[in-house]
Amino acid sequence: MIQDWSWDDVRIFLAVAEEGSFSAAATRLELGQPTVSRRVAMLEESLGYPLFRRGRRGTMITREGERLLDAARQMARWAAEFDAVAAGSESEAIGRVSIAAPPGVAFDILTP
């Protein structure tokens, strides 16, 4: 069955995985810690398995969570690309580039 996963939920999962704690993820995302915990719990329920083990030593990602991590990072890259295109950013670099180099390198390698 195909599921439409919410980018917000995946973004929260990714923040918890990268920060190593629900509190740090909440701070990074500017959300309340209870909201982050609730959203991860709802995502885990919809997936049917836990993404994190919570304990005294902090939050550890499960094997199942590890399997989703690369896909979540790819979604983050795509979301950033979407934001850039939506904001009208050019995909091509425009502007002046200055390179500092010793005279030998500048004249013999860079100039030609």
PANU-947181 format. One record per atom (N, C-alpha, C, O): atom name; residue number from 1; x, y, z. Coordinates in Angstrom, 3 decimals, padded with zeros to 6 digits. Layout:
{CA; NUM; {X; Y; Z}} ...
//
This chain:
{N; 1; {000.838; -001.179; 000.000}} {CA; 1; {000.000; 000.000; 000.000}} {C; 1; {000.887; 001.249; 000.000}} {O; 1; {001.847; 001.333; 000.766}} {N; 2; {000.566; 002.206; -000.852}} {CA; 2; {001.324; 003.454; -000.951}} {C; 2; {000.748; 004.452; 000.051}} {O; 2; {-000.466; 004.614; 000.171}} {N; 3; {001.633; 005.099; 000.749}} {CA; 3; {001.241; 006.066; 001.774}} {C; 3; {001.783; 007.436; 001.375}} {O; 3; {002.918; 007.538; 000.910}} {N; 4; {000.999; 008.468; 001.548}} {CA; 4; {001.477; 009.832; 001.350}} {C; 4; {002.068; 010.313; 002.668}} {O; 4; {001.338; 010.709; 003.578}} {N; 5; {003.400; 010.277; 002.766}} {CA; 5; {004.057; 010.669; 003.997}} {C; 5; {004.170; 012.176; 004.066}} {O; 5; {004.518; 012.829; 003.083}} {N; 6; {003.880; 012.711; 005.207}} {CA; 6; {003.951; 014.151; 005.434}} {C; 6; {005.418; 014.569; 005.561}} {O; 6; {006.173; 013.976; 006.331}} {N; 7; {005.815; 015.594; 004.800}} {CA; 7; {007.182; 016.101; 004.915}} {C; 7; {007.434; 016.609; 006.330}} {O; 7; {008.542; 016.458; 006.844}} {N; 8; {006.440; 017.202; 006.966}} {CA; 8; {006.623; 017.688; 008.336}} {C; 8; {006.989; 016.548; 009.286}} {O; 8; {007.859; 016.708; 010.142}} {N; 9; {006.327; 015.400; 009.136}} {CA; 9; {006.636; 014.259; 009.993}} {C; 9; {008.031; 013.712; 009.703}} {O; 9; {008.773; 013.370; 010.624}} {N; 10; {008.380; 013.633; 008.440}} {CA; 10; {009.708; 013.140; 008.066}} {C; 10; {010.776; 014.114; 008.552}} {O; 10; {011.836; 013.691; 009.013}} {N; 11; {010.508; 015.402; 008.454}} {CA; 11; {011.438; 016.435; 008.917}} {C; 11; {011.665; 016.313; 010.420}} {O; 11; {012.789; 016.481; 010.894}} {N; 12; {010.615; 016.025; 011.166}} {CA; 12; {010.737; 015.834; 012.615}} {C; 12; {011.543; 014.580; 012.911}} {O; 12; {012.433; 014.603; 013.761}} {N; 13; {011.239; 013.480; 012.216}} {CA; 13; {012.012; 012.238; 012.373}} {C; 13; {013.496; 012.506; 012.121}} {O; 13; {014.349; 012.081; 012.901}} {N; 14; {013.800; 013.210; 011.028}} {CA; 14; {015.182; 013.492; 010.664}} {C; 14; {015.873; 014.343; 011.727}} {O; 14; {017.027; 014.085; 012.072}} {N; 15; {015.189; 015.339; 012.240}} {CA; 15; {015.773; 016.196; 013.280}} {C; 15; {016.092; 015.396; 014.541}} {O; 15; {017.157; 015.578; 015.131}} {N; 16; {015.189; 014.517; 014.961}} {CA; 16; {015.449; 013.692; 016.148}} {C; 16; {016.637; 012.775; 015.893}} {O; 16; {017.501; 012.619; 016.756}} {N; 17; {016.681; 012.168; 014.709}} {CA; 17; {017.785; 011.267; 014.370}} {C; 17; {019.114; 012.005; 014.357}} {O; 17; {020.108; 011.494; 014.873}} {N; 18; {019.147; 013.194; 013.777}} {CA; 18; {020.399; 013.939; 013.673}} {C; 18; {020.816; 014.594; 014.987}} {O; 18; {022.008; 014.698; 015.278}} {N; 19; {019.854; 015.031; 015.773}} {CA; 19; {020.171; 015.704; 017.039}} {C; 19; {020.395; 014.714; 018.178}} {O; 19; {021.094; 015.028; 019.141}} {N; 20; {019.809; 013.524; 018.077}} {CA; 20; {019.987; 012.525; 019.118}} {C; 20; {019.088; 012.690; 020.321}} {O; 20; {019.228; 011.967; 021.308}} {N; 21; {018.158; 013.643; 020.249}} {CA; 21; {017.211; 013.806; 021.347}} {C; 21; {015.977; 014.550; 020.857}} {O; 21; {016.030; 015.324; 019.901}} {N; 22; {014.878; 014.296; 021.534}} {CA; 22; {013.631; 014.967; 021.195}} {C; 22; {013.701; 016.446; 021.559}} {O; 22; {013.184; 017.293; 020.831}} {N; 23; {014.333; 016.752; 022.674}} {CA; 23; {014.444; 018.145; 023.117}} {C; 23; {015.288; 018.968; 022.155}} {O; 23; {014.910; 020.084; 021.799}} {N; 24; {016.429; 018.429; 021.733}} {CA; 24; {017.293; 019.154; 020.795}} {C; 24; {016.597; 019.330; 019.449}} {O; 24; {016.719; 020.378; 018.814}} {N; 25; {015.866; 018.301; 019.016}} {CA; 25; {015.120; 018.407; 017.754}} {C; 25; {014.046; 019.479; 017.866}} {O; 25; {013.834; 020.248; 016.928}} {N; 26; {013.372; 019.532; 019.003}} {CA; 26; {012.337; 020.547; 019.210}} {C; 26; {012.933; 021.948; 019.148}} {O; 26; {012.350; 022.852; 018.550}} {N; 27; {014.089; 022.122; 019.764}} {CA; 27; {014.762; 023.424; 019.728}} {C; 27; {015.134; 023.787; 018.294}} {O; 27; {014.891; 024.912; 017.857}} {N; 28; {015.716; 022.852; 017.567}} {CA; 28; {016.121; 023.100; 016.183}} {C; 28; {014.932; 023.478; 015.303}} {O; 28; {015.033; 024.362; 014.451}} {N; 29; {013.812; 022.802; 015.517}} {CA; 29; {012.621; 023.020; 014.687}} {C; 29; {011.717; 024.128; 015.219}} {O; 29; {010.717; 024.481; 014.595}} {N; 30; {012.081; 024.670; 016.376}} {CA; 30; {011.267; 025.692; 017.038}} {C; 30; {009.853; 025.179; 017.316}} {O; 30; {008.859; 025.857; 017.056}} {N; 31; {009.801; 023.969; 017.849}} {CA; 31; {008.546; 023.338; 018.257}} {C; 31; {008.671; 022.954; 019.725}} {O; 31; {009.770; 022.937; 020.279}} {N; 32; {007.547; 022.649; 020.345}} {CA; 32; {007.585; 022.137; 021.707}} {C; 32; {007.997; 020.674; 021.707}} {O; 32; {007.679; 019.933; 020.777}} {N; 33; {008.702; 020.262; 022.750}} {CA; 33; {009.133; 018.862; 022.854}} {C; 33; {007.952; 017.901; 022.859}} {O; 33; {008.047; 016.844; 022.236}} {N; 34; {006.825; 018.216; 023.539}} {CA; 34; {005.679; 017.310; 023.477}} {C; 34; {005.135; 017.142; 022.046}} {O; 34; {004.672; 016.063; 021.676}} {N; 35; {005.196; 018.206; 021.261}} {CA; 35; {004.735; 018.125; 019.870}} {C; 35; {005.623; 017.174; 019.080}} {O; 35; {005.128; 016.338; 018.324}} {N; 36; {006.937; 017.302; 019.255}} {CA; 36; {007.876; 016.414; 018.554}} {C; 36; {007.624; 014.970; 018.963}} {O; 36; {007.562; 014.089; 018.105}} {N; 37; {007.478; 014.716; 020.250}} {CA; 37; {007.222; 013.347; 020.732}} {C; 37; {005.923; 012.787; 020.169}} {O; 37; {005.867; 011.638; 019.732}} {N; 38; {004.886; 013.608; 020.184}} {CA; 38; {003.585; 013.163; 019.678}} {C; 38; {003.648; 012.846; 018.190}} {O; 38; {003.112; 011.829; 017.749}} {N; 39; {004.296; 013.704; 017.417}} {CA; 39; {004.372; 013.495; 015.966}} {C; 39; {005.191; 012.259; 015.621}} {O; 39; {004.837; 011.517; 014.704}} {N; 40; {006.283; 012.030; 016.346}} {CA; 40; {007.075; 010.816; 016.111}} {C; 40; {006.252; 009.588; 016.484}} {O; 40; {006.280; 008.588; 015.767}} {N; 41; {005.528; 009.648; 017.584}} {CA; 41; {004.680; 008.522; 017.991}} {C; 41; {003.623; 008.225; 016.936}} {O; 41; {003.345; 007.061; 016.645}} {N; 42; {003.031; 009.274; 016.359}} {CA; 42; {002.029; 009.066; 015.307}} {C; 42; {002.670; 008.460; 014.052}} {O; 42; {002.075; 007.596; 013.407}} {N; 43; {003.872; 008.909; 013.710}} {CA; 43; {004.579; 008.344; 012.561}} {C; 43; {004.911; 006.880; 012.813}} {O; 43; {004.739; 006.040; 011.930}} {N; 44; {005.385; 006.573; 014.014}} {CA; 44; {005.697; 005.185; 014.364}} {C; 44; {004.447; 004.312; 014.290}} {O; 44; {004.502; 003.175; 013.821}} {N; 45; {003.329; 004.849; 014.752}} {CA; 45; {002.074; 004.093; 014.697}} {C; 45; {001.657; 003.819; 013.250}} {O; 45; {001.228; 002.711; 012.927}} {N; 46; {001.782; 004.811; 012.393}} {CA; 46; {001.389; 004.611; 010.998}} {C; 46; {002.342; 003.659; 010.277}} {O; 46; {001.929; 002.937; 009.371}} {N; 47; {003.620; 003.656; 010.678}} {CA; 47; {004.589; 002.729; 010.083}} {C; 47; {004.430; 001.311; 010.626}} {O; 47; {004.671; 000.332; 009.919}} {N; 48; {004.024; 001.217; 011.880}} {CA; 48; {003.862; -000.093; 012.502}} {C; 48; {005.109; -000.590; 013.208}} {O; 48; {005.182; -001.762; 013.577}} {N; 49; {006.086; 000.273; 013.400}} {CA; 49; {007.295; -000.111; 014.130}} {C; 49; {007.952; 001.138; 014.727}} {O; 49; {007.740; 002.255; 014.254}} {N; 50; {008.761; 000.922; 015.786}} {CA; 50; {009.413; 002.067; 016.437}} {C; 50; {010.586; 002.585; 015.617}} {O; 50; {011.292; 001.819; 014.961}} {N; 51; {010.780; 003.892; 015.667}} {CA; 51; {011.911; 004.517; 014.995}} {C; 51; {013.047; 004.818; 015.969}} {O; 51; {014.209; 004.913; 015.573}} {N; 52; {012.698; 004.968; 017.252}} {CA; 52; {013.685; 005.307; 018.277}} {C; 52; {013.448; 004.480; 019.526}} {O; 52; {012.323; 004.076; 019.822}} {N; 53; {014.538; 004.234; 020.257}} {CA; 53; {014.461; 003.665; 021.596}} {C; 53; {014.752; 004.810; 022.550}} {O; 53; {015.776; 005.483; 022.437}} {N; 54; {013.850; 005.022; 023.482}} {CA; 54; {014.015; 006.107; 024.441}} {C; 54; {014.456; 005.508; 025.769}} {O; 54; {013.867; 004.535; 026.241}} {N; 55; {015.472; 006.077; 026.362}} {CA; 55; {015.966; 005.565; 027.634}} {C; 55; {016.715; 006.619; 028.405}} {O; 55; {016.774; 007.783; 028.009}} {N; 56; {017.288; 006.194; 029.515}} {CA; 56; {018.035; 007.126; 030.362}} {C; 56; {019.240; 007.712; 029.637}} {O; 56; {019.633; 008.849; 029.896}} {N; 57; {019.814; 006.950; 028.746}} {CA; 57; {021.002; 007.411; 028.022}} {C; 57; {020.656; 008.263; 026.812}} {O; 57; {021.546; 008.655; 026.057}} {N; 58; {019.398; 008.548; 026.621}} {CA; 58; {018.981; 009.381; 025.504}} {C; 58; {018.171; 008.600; 024.484}} {O; 58; {017.566; 007.574; 024.796}} {N; 59; {018.172; 009.097; 023.287}} {CA; 59; {017.380; 008.530; 022.215}} {C; 59; {018.297; 007.835; 021.220}} {O; 59; {019.244; 008.435; 020.712}} {N; 60; {018.016; 006.584; 020.950}} {CA; 60; {018.797; 005.808; 019.986}} {C; 60; {017.889; 005.414; 018.828}} {O; 60; {016.771; 004.945; 019.041}} {N; 61; {018.366; 005.603; 017.616}} {CA; 61; {017.584; 005.230; 016.446}} {C; 61; {017.584; 003.709; 016.305}} {O; 61; {018.598; 003.057; 016.552}} {N; 62; {016.451; 003.153; 015.911}} {CA; 62; {016.345; 001.705; 015.718}} {C; 62; {016.882; 001.322; 014.336}} {O; 62; {017.160; 002.187; 013.506}} {N; 63; {017.021; 000.043; 014.108}} {CA; 63; {017.460; -000.451; 012.801}} {C; 63; {016.474; -000.015; 011.715}} {O; 63; {016.881; 000.368; 010.618}} {N; 64; {015.185; -000.076; 012.024}} {CA; 64; {014.166; 000.358; 011.066}} {C; 64; {014.295; 001.853; 010.769}} {O; 64; {014.150; 002.278; 009.623}} {N; 65; {014.568; 002.647; 011.811}} {CA; 65; {014.775; 004.074; 011.631}} {C; 65; {016.001; 004.350; 010.780}} {O; 65; {015.980; 005.239; 009.930}} {N; 66; {017.068; 003.598; 011.001}} {CA; 66; {018.289; 003.738; 010.197}} {C; 66; {018.001; 003.506; 008.724}} {O; 66; {018.538; 004.200; 007.860}} {N; 67; {017.149; 002.525; 008.440}} {CA; 67; {016.814; 002.215; 007.040}} {C; 67; {016.109; 003.390; 006.362}} {O; 67; {016.227; 003.557; 005.148}} {N; 68; {015.387; 004.196; 007.116}} {CA; 68; {014.652; 005.329; 006.553}} {C; 68; {015.475; 006.614; 006.477}} {O; 68; {015.068; 007.576; 005.827}} {N; 69; {016.621; 006.628; 007.134}} {CA; 69; {017.398; 007.854; 007.273}} {C; 69; {017.865; 008.430; 005.934}} {O; 69; {017.731; 009.635; 005.719}} {N; 70; {018.401; 007.626; 005.043}} {CA; 70; {018.864; 008.144; 003.745}} {C; 70; {017.717; 008.731; 002.934}} {O; 70; {017.866; 009.775; 002.300}} {N; 71; {016.569; 008.054; 002.958}} {CA; 71; {015.407; 008.568; 002.229}} {C; 71; {014.938; 009.890; 002.832}} {O; 71; {014.535; 010.793; 002.099}} {N; 72; {014.987; 010.012; 004.157}} {CA; 72; {014.593; 011.266; 004.814}} {C; 72; {015.560; 012.389; 004.440}} {O; 72; {015.139; 013.523; 004.216}} {N; 73; {016.839; 012.077; 004.374}} {CA; 73; {017.827; 013.092; 003.970}} {C; 73; {017.614; 013.519; 002.520}} {O; 73; {017.777; 014.692; 002.182}} {N; 74; {017.251; 012.565; 001.669}} {CA; 74; {016.967; 012.897; 000.276}} {C; 74; {015.737; 013.800; 000.187}} {O; 74; {015.715; 014.747; -000.599}} {N; 75; {014.719; 013.508; 000.989}} {CA; 75; {013.540; 014.379; 001.022}} {C; 75; {013.923; 015.793; 001.449}} {O; 75; {013.384; 016.767; 000.923}} {N; 76; {014.848; 015.909; 002.397}} {CA; 76; {015.299; 017.232; 002.856}} {C; 76; {016.006; 017.972; 001.720}} {O; 76; {015.804; 019.173; 001.540}} {N; 77; {016.830; 017.262; 000.957}} {CA; 77; {017.495; 017.900; -000.187}} {C; 77; {016.471; 018.364; -001.214}} {O; 77; {016.580; 019.467; -001.750}} {N; 78; {015.482; 017.529; -001.487}} {CA; 78; {014.447; 017.902; -002.461}} {C; 78; {013.616; 019.083; -001.959}} {O; 78; {013.251; 019.966; -002.735}} {N; 79; {013.322; 019.092; -000.668}} {CA; 79; {012.552; 020.205; -000.102}} {C; 79; {013.347; 021.502; -000.219}} {O; 79; {012.777; 022.550; -000.524}} {N; 80; {014.651; 021.443; 000.019}} {CA; 80; {015.488; 022.633; -000.114}} {C; 80; {015.536; 023.094; -001.572}} {O; 80; {015.499; 024.292; -001.853}} {N; 81; {015.616; 022.145; -002.485}} {CA; 81; {015.606; 022.486; -003.918}} {C; 81; {014.273; 023.106; -004.305}} {O; 81; {014.236; 024.082; -005.054}} {N; 82; {013.184; 022.551; -003.804}} {CA; 82; {011.847; 023.090; -004.064}} {C; 82; {011.761; 024.533; -003.565}} {O; 82; {011.268; 025.416; -004.267}} {N; 83; {012.248; 024.758; -002.341}} {CA; 83; {012.233; 026.108; -001.766}} {C; 83; {013.024; 027.088; -002.626}} {O; 83; {012.590; 028.218; -002.851}} {N; 84; {014.187; 026.650; -003.106}} {CA; 84; {015.033; 027.522; -003.922}} {C; 84; {014.348; 027.871; -005.239}} {O; 84; {014.367; 029.026; -005.663}} {N; 85; {013.750; 026.884; -005.883}} {CA; 85; {013.069; 027.132; -007.148}} {C; 85; {011.845; 028.010; -006.926}} {O; 85; {011.583; 028.931; -007.700}} {N; 86; {011.107; 027.725; -005.878}} {CA; 86; {009.910; 028.511; -005.579}} {C; 86; {010.253; 029.966; -005.271}} {O; 86; {009.476; 030.874; -005.567}} {N; 87; {011.423; 030.176; -004.674}} {CA; 87; {011.851; 031.539; -004.340}} {C; 87; {012.455; 032.250; -005.543}} {O; 87; {012.796; 033.430; -005.466}} {N; 88; {012.587; 031.533; -006.656}} {CA; 88; {013.108; 032.145; -007.870}} {C; 88; {014.613; 032.128; -007.979}} {O; 88; {015.180; 032.877; -008.774}} {N; 89; {015.272; 031.298; -007.206}} {CA; 89; {016.729; 031.199; -007.288}} {C; 89; {017.134; 030.609; -008.624}} {O; 89; {016.468; 029.727; -009.166}} {N; 90; {018.217; 031.103; -009.128}} {CA; 90; {018.781; 030.562; -010.362}} {C; 90; {019.564; 029.309; -010.021}} {O; 90; {020.217; 029.249; -008.979}} {N; 91; {019.505; 028.319; -010.881}} {CA; 91; {020.292; 027.109; -010.654}} {C; 91; {021.728; 027.309; -011.121}} {O; 91; {022.601; 026.500; -010.807}} {N; 92; {021.976; 028.368; -011.858}} {CA; 92; {023.284; 028.663; -012.393}} {C; 92; {023.925; 029.771; -011.554}} {O; 92; {023.276; 030.766; -011.230}} {N; 93; {025.186; 029.593; -011.211}} {CA; 93; {025.891; 030.600; -010.432}} {C; 93; {026.152; 031.827; -011.296}} {O; 93; {026.565; 031.716; -012.450}} {N; 94; {025.905; 032.984; -010.723}} {CA; 94; {026.105; 034.243; -011.437}} {C; 94; {026.924; 035.149; -010.532}} {O; 94; {026.683; 035.217; -009.327}} {N; 95; {027.900; 035.849; -011.120}} {CA; 95; {028.677; 036.788; -010.327}} {C; 95; {030.147; 036.719; -010.666}} {O; 95; {030.558; 036.027; -011.598}} {N; 96; {030.917; 037.434; -009.910}} {CA; 96; {032.352; 037.524; -010.124}} {C; 96; {033.067; 036.637; -009.124}} {O; 96; {032.711; 036.601; -007.946}} {N; 97; {034.064; 035.931; -009.593}} {CA; 97; {034.858; 035.058; -008.737}} {C; 97; {036.269; 035.594; -008.702}} {O; 97; {036.854; 035.881; -009.747}} {N; 98; {036.819; 035.731; -007.520}} {CA; 98; {038.206; 036.166; -007.354}} {C; 98; {039.004; 035.008; -006.789}} {O; 98; {038.577; 034.345; -005.844}} {N; 99; {040.169; 034.771; -007.378}} {CA; 99; {041.031; 033.685; -006.922}} {C; 99; {042.382; 034.275; -006.574}} {O; 99; {042.989; 034.967; -007.393}} {N; 100; {042.851; 034.014; -005.388}} {CA; 100; {044.173; 034.455; -004.969}} {C; 100; {045.130; 033.279; -005.148}} {O; 100; {044.852; 032.160; -004.716}} {N; 101; {046.256; 033.556; -005.790}} {CA; 101; {047.246; 032.516; -006.023}} {C; 101; {048.620; 033.154; -006.132}} {O; 101; {048.737; 034.326; -006.491}} {N; 102; {049.664; 032.388; -005.823}} {CA; 102; {051.025; 032.907; -006.006}} {C; 102; {051.256; 033.235; -007.484}} {O; 102; {050.633; 032.613; -008.344}} {N; 103; {052.130; 034.189; -007.801}} {CA; 103; {052.328; 034.608; -009.194}} {C; 103; {052.613; 033.462; -010.163}} {O; 103; {052.076; 033.455; -011.270}} {N; 104; {053.427; 032.511; -009.781}} {CA; 104; {053.744; 031.387; -010.669}} {C; 104; {052.517; 030.594; -011.042}} {O; 104; {052.336; 030.235; -012.206}} {N; 105; {051.677; 030.319; -010.075}} {CA; 105; {050.442; 029.574; -010.315}} {C; 105; {049.481; 030.431; -011.132}} {O; 105; {048.849; 029.944; -012.069}} {N; 106; {049.375; 031.689; -010.778}} {CA; 106; {048.441; 032.593; -011.459}} {C; 106; {048.765; 032.721; -012.941}} {O; 106; {047.870; 032.633; -013.782}} {N; 107; {050.038; 032.928; -013.265}} {CA; 107; {050.410; 033.163; -014.664}} {C; 107; {050.540; 031.874; -015.463}} {O; 107; {050.166; 031.827; -016.635}} {N; 108; {051.067; 030.833; -014.835}} {CA; 108; {051.328; 029.585; -015.575}} {C; 108; {050.122; 028.659; -015.657}} {O; 108; {049.982; 027.926; -016.636}} {N; 109; {049.251; 028.673; -014.660}} {CA; 109; {048.146; 027.710; -014.634}} {C; 109; {046.788; 028.366; -014.822}} {O; 109; {045.994; 027.918; -015.649}} {N; 110; {046.514; 029.418; -014.067}} {CA; 110; {045.180; 030.015; -014.092}} {C; 110; {044.922; 030.883; -015.311}} {O; 110; {043.830; 030.838; -015.878}} {N; 111; {045.896; 031.663; -015.720}} {CA; 111; {045.700; 032.592; -016.825}} {C; 111; {045.398; 031.887; -018.144}} {O; 111; {044.469; 032.292; -018.842}} {N; 112; {046.149; 030.845; -018.512}} {CA; 112; {045.836; 030.194; -019.801}} {C; 112; {044.416; 029.659; -019.792}} {O; 112; {043.968; 029.080; -020.783}} 
//
